[in-house]
Each structure stands twice: as C-alpha cells, then as structure tokens.
C-alpha cells in the first residue's frame, strides 16, 4: 500500500472522528434542555450497551474474559467522573475552550505514567509537560483574568481522562478492547442511574420528548464512533500525522460555537492550543508510535 492512499484513508477516518467529537458536544447541549448531566450519562450508557450487545452477538462473549474486574471497576469510576465533568463544562463554557483544555489529557498521561506504569520521565517528556502547561496558562491567563471554577473542572476532566488512558494501557495488556468497553458501560450504567435518581428523584423521571431521542442516540454512539475512527486513522498513518489532524477539532468546534451558539472566537484559546499541540507532539514516540485515543 503506497503512502498517499494510506494518508487519504487516515484523513477520512479523522473526519469521522472530528465529526463524532463535535456531535457529542452538540448533543450534550441539546439534551440539557430536558435532562440533567447524570441522566444524559445514563442514556448514553443504555445506547452504548445496546451497541456493544450487537457487537457481542457477532463476535461472541469469549472476549469478555477477565481476571482483573477490580481494575475495570476503578477505570469505569474514574472515566465516569471525567465524563460528568466534561459534559458539565460543555454546558457552561465556550466549546473551543473545553476542547482545548481537554486536549491536555496526553500531557497529564505523560506526567502520571512514570508513577503508575513505571515509565521513565525523560527530558523530552518534561519538555512536553512544560509546553502543555504553557498552553494552559495562555488560555486561562492567570493574573489577567480570574481562573473560574468551570475551567478547573475541565482540567480535572482531562486529569481523569489521563488516568483512564493509563488504566486502559494496563488492562489491554491482558484483556480485549471490547472487554474494557463492556465492563466500563456495565459498571457505569447502574451508578449513573442511581445518581440521576438522587438528583431528580424517581418520581421526577419523565420520558424525554420525541425530538430528544435522536440526540440520545447520537450521544450514546458518538463517543464509540469517535474512538473507533481515531483508532482506524492510527492504523493507516503514524501518530505524528494523526495527532495534528486530531487537533483540528479545536478550531472546528470554535467555528461550531460561533455559528450555532454565538460564541466569540478567543484567539488566546487557539494560541494556547498550539502550545498544547506542541507538547503532545513532543510526547509521541519517535518512530511510528501510536498515541492512545482519548
């Protein structure tokens, strides 16, 4: 297979990933008209479980074998907290700022990996972390503007996503990717239901209106499709090519925010995002490595 067709396939898969990430944010905002964040996460889990059940109907359940359920449980909880923080932030902050700060997750992964995975914290990784934090400072501008709680919540979601990435790396050494997704959804589903019920009470639950159901399907499937498309893109091109493509979701979502939500385009966010991109690029393996999907 020649390089040009491979790059074209990678670019097409990345278009799918960019569209999926953007639709996830738009669907989250649409569902907030009637649903709380925990309810959104519950319905997301329901759709995700239906999709996974369909996959398992074809592949069989042998891929679900695991001896590390405790680690699956910990990963599911950490990811659920990160998801809640992310969906909350989508409702209260400009979309470009949410995506830019979320893009720091690989930087946090580089910082935590030496302590959890016993990987070396090399000078190159330290430089990547410094570049990422510089981008955060450009976006938040401490001393010039007050750092809001909402911005810190986005950064917290990136930290939890980083921990999720590290746990995924540990689990996939012995367990299948389908098992990781299945146990995550299985564990998160009842927890999100209990927390949503505590939020609105069981008597307060009402069926979403008919116009909301397409958004429920989108929010439940967009995350799965985003990560699948990203993984497929990685299969056709090196991470050094794919990661800059992934970065395009920051200006893309800025355009979405401008066109559909009258959000102003903050140039500090875009400049800071370039610093974060630089940190992510420094953190990539030097020879054809594959960055972990978010």
N, C-alpha and C positions, 0 to 999 in steps of 0.2 A: 504494500500500500504506500503510495507516494505521500510526501509531506502535505501538499496542497489539499487533497481531498480530506486528509485527517484533520487539518486545521479548519476546513469548512464544516466538517461534522461537529467538531468541538464548538465552533461558534454557534451552530444551530442548536445544539444541546444547551448551550449557555443562554440563548434567547429564551428557551423554555424555562430555565432556572430563574432568569430575571423576571419573566412574566409571572411565575409562580410566587416569588417573594413579594412582588408588588401586589398581586391579587390577595395574598394573605393579609397584608396590612389594610387594604381597602375593605376586605370582607370583615375584618375585625372592627373597623369603624362602623360599617353598616349594621352589624349585629348589636352594637352598643345602643341602638335606638330602642331595643326591647329587652336585651339580655345583659346580665351582669358579666363581668370577666370570667368568673368561675363557671357560670352557665355556658358561656362560649367555649371554655376549655372542655366542659363535659360533652357538649355536642360534637366538638372536634374529635374527642375520643371515640364516640359512638361511630362516627363516619370512618375513622381510622380503623376500628375493629372490624367493620364490615368489609373494608378493602382488604385487610390482612386475612380475613376468613376466606375471601375469594382466592387470594394467592395460595393459601394453605390447601384449599380444595384441589388445586392442580399439583402442588409440589409435595403434599403430604406433611405429616407432623413430625417426621424424624428430625427435621432441622431445629425443632424446639428443645431438643435435649440439652440440659444444663445441670451442672453441679454447683453453680455459683449464683443461686437465687438471691442471696443476701446482697451481693454486689449489684444485681439487676434492680433490686428494690431501692438501694441507695441512689443509683443512677437515675431511676424514674422520679424520685422525690426531688433531687437536685434539678433535673430538667423541668419538672413541673413548676418549681419556684421561678426558674428563669423565664419560662413561658408566660407565667402570670405577670411578671414584671414587664416583659416585652409588650404584651397586649395592653397592659395599663398605660405604658408610655405612648403607644400608638394613638391613644385617645387624647392625650394631653399635651403632646409635643409635636413640633413640625416633623413630618415623616423623614426628611433628609437628616435631621439631627439624630433621630432614633437609629436609622440605618448606619450612619457614620460611627456613632458610639458603639453600636453592636459589632461593628467591624473590628473592634479591638479584641474580640474573643481569642483569635490566634496569638495575640501578644500576651494575654494572660496565660494562655496554654504554655507558651514558651517559658514564662516565669514560674509556673507551678510544676511543670513536668520534671525538673530535677529532683524535687522533693517527693513526688508521688511515683514517678516511673524510673527514678534514679538515672535520668539522662543528664549529660554534662551541661552546665550553664557556661557556654563558650563566650568569648568576647563578641563574636558575631551575634549571638542571641541577646547579649546585653545591649548591643547597639540597636538591635531590632526593638527591644523593650523601650529604650530611650526615645527612639523615633516615634513609637506609638504613643507614649505619654506626652511627647511634644505636640502631637496632633490633638490629643485630648485638651491640652492647655490652650491651644489656638481656638478650638471650638467653644470651650467654656469661658475662656478669658477671665480667670480669677483675678480679683483686684480691680478689674474694669467693670464687670457685671457680677452680681451676686450669683453664686452657684446654687441653682434651685434643687429642691429635693427630687423633682421629677427627673432631672438629668442624672442624679446619682442613682436613681432606680434603674435607668437604662444601663449605666455602667455595672450595676450589680447584676443585671440580667446577663451581661457579657461575661462576668466572672463565673456565674453559674453555668453558662454555656461552655466556658472553657473547662470547667470541672467535668461537665458531661462528655466533652471530647476526649478527655484523658481516660475517663471510665470506659468509654466506648473502645478506645485503643486497647485497654486491658482485657475487656470482655471478648473482643473479636479475635484474641489470640487462641481462644478455645471454643467460643460459641459463634453461631452464624449471625449474619446481619439481620436476618428475618427474626431470629430469636430475640435479639436486642430490641427490635421494634415491637414485637409481640408482647414481651413482658413489660415493656415501658407502657404500652397502651393499656394492658390488662391491669396494671397496678394503679395507673393514674385515673382510670375511669371511675371506680367507686370513690376514690378520695375527692375528686373534683365534684362528684355528685353530693357527697356529704357536706363539703364546704359551700357549695352553691345553695344547698338546702338551709344551712345555718345562716346564710346571707339573706335569703328571701322567705324562708320557712316553706315547708312542703305545700301548705295551702296557697302560698303565693306563686307557685309554679303554674304557668299557663303555657299552652302550646304556642309556639311562635306563629305569627301571621304568615299567610301563604307567600307573600313576596320575600320573606326572610329565608325560606327554605333553600333556594339556590345558593345564598350566601353561606348557609350552614354546610352545604355540600362542598363549596369552594374552600372554606376554612379548614374542613376536615381532610381534604385531598391535596391542597396546595403545598403544604409542608412536605408531604411524602413525595410529590412530583418534583419539588424544588431540589431536594437532596438526591433524588434519582437522576435528574437531569445533570446535576453537578457532578455526580459520580461518573456518568456516561461521558461527560466532557473530559474528565480527567483520564478516561481510558483512551481518548483519541489525541490528547496533547499533554505536554508536560505542565506541571503546576505553574511554572514560570510564565506560561502563556495563558492559562485558565484564570489565575488569580486576578490579573488586571482586567479580564473580562468580567469577573465577578464584581469587581469594584464599580463597574458601570451602573450597578443598582443604586448607588448613592446619587449621582446626577439624574438618573432616570426617575427615582422616587421624588426628587426635588421638583422635577417637571410635573409629575402627577399631582403633587401637593399644590403647585402653582395653578394648574389648570382646573382642578376639581375642588380644591379647598381654600383657594385664595391665599395660600401661604407664600410669604415673600422668600425669595432665594437668598440665603445667607452665605455670602462669599467666604466668611470665616469658616463655615462648616465645610465648604468644598476644599479650601486650602488645608484645613486641618486633616481632612480625609486623605489628602495626598501624602501627608506625613505618615498617617496610619498605614496607607498602602505601601509606603517605603519600608516601614517596619515589617509588614507581612512578607514583602519580597525578600528582605534580608533573612527572614526566618525560614525560608524554603530550603529544602535540601539542594545542594549544589548541582547534583547530577540526576535530573529527571525524576525527582521525588514527587510524591503525591501528597498534597495538603489535605488534611481531614476536612470533610464537609462540615458546615456549621450546623 
